[in-house]
Amino acid sequence: MPRDLRLTAVSLMLIASACAVAPLKGAKVRWPPPPDPARIRFVQAITSGADIEKTGWGGFQRALLGTQPITFEQPSGFAFSPDGQLLYVTDQPRGQVVRFDFAQGRADRFAPDFGMMQPFGVAVDQEGNVYVSEPPARRVRVFSTDGRFLREFGGDAERPTALALDRKRQLVYVTDGSFPESQNHRVLVYSTAGKLLRTIGARGTAPGQFNFPGYLALDKDGNLYVSDMLNFRIQVFDPEGGLIRFFGESGIGPGQFARPKGVAVDPRGILYVVDGETATVQMFNQKNQLLMYFGGKVNMLEYLDMPGPIAIHPDGKRIFVGEQSAQLPRINVYEFVEVPAQQ
């Protein structure tokens, strides 16, 4: 086994037992731990709109008006605008979508007058229109970039949750089937206009079937990645819905999954898989080989406890991970120091 993978395996086993290498005093938390060269490091935690403000003007305005910064309780889904300036974050418990504007250094509630019902998934098309899934209402709502309601669809789904949008092919993928008694554990494929085009999968353990499908991601070729949570694997489908490959097994070791949740693919084709049980993000190449991990169950802001969604900034340089613990819900931001090689 290559030395990098041996280090990764040891590190993952340490995390599974809630242990980790302590960061050097005064040094930024980074991965892999010393003495190996740093590849990913922690940048910041976003707990409210105040954390992205570029000046003290926002705080002065709030003090003057007696208002509080925008906060969230449980980040459930992420989506960036095409230019990467805006990040939309769904917050199920509070029934809101929070929009972070990094260029302007401010945050607000998106479409606050529409009374969203436990929004979960979110996606943004090429025109900046925002798609939001509402599981209890069995629908996906579409809004303009300024928050005007445009249309809705999705009555075919029992419980629509995660979303992914193929801007080139104008396809919207919707995860369906989170009820234990349901047999419709599947992914629905719609046009951006809301027409149901096809379904992918059904409940089961065979290749191409799902047992509680979770989050979704797309690569640059339009291939769909699905975290198949209780089959403890990742499945990959082509744009027509054909199964390309799958990998993973139950466990807490390197390359294994205990509770696979958020997935993302960066511009280099590296796949990121969040594991809610080990609180790690594992990174794989296109041969399903583990490259490295980051995160872990450590009682420090820079690490993770109950991570869920993940998103890669369009510039490919920053990684956003949603932490859903009740103690301190937040978005942890990490950046590349050195990009792992595609082995």
Secondary structure, 3 states (H helix, E strand, C coil): CCHHHHHHHHHHHHHHCCCCCCCCCCCCCEECCCCCCCCEEEEEEECEHHHHCCCCHHHHHHHHHCCCCCECCCEEEEEECCCCCEEEEEECCCCEEEEEECCCCEEEEECHHHCCCCCCCEEECCCCCEEEEEHHHCEEEEECCCCCEEEEECCCCCCCCCEEEECCCCEEEEEECCCCCCCCCEEEEEECCCCEEEEECCECCCCCCECCEEEEEECCCCCEEEEEHHHCEEEEECCCCCEEEEECCECCCCCCECCEEEEEECCCCCEEEEECCCCEEEEECCCCCEEEEEECECCCCCCECCEEEEEECCCCCEEEEEECCCCCCEEEEEEECCCCCCC
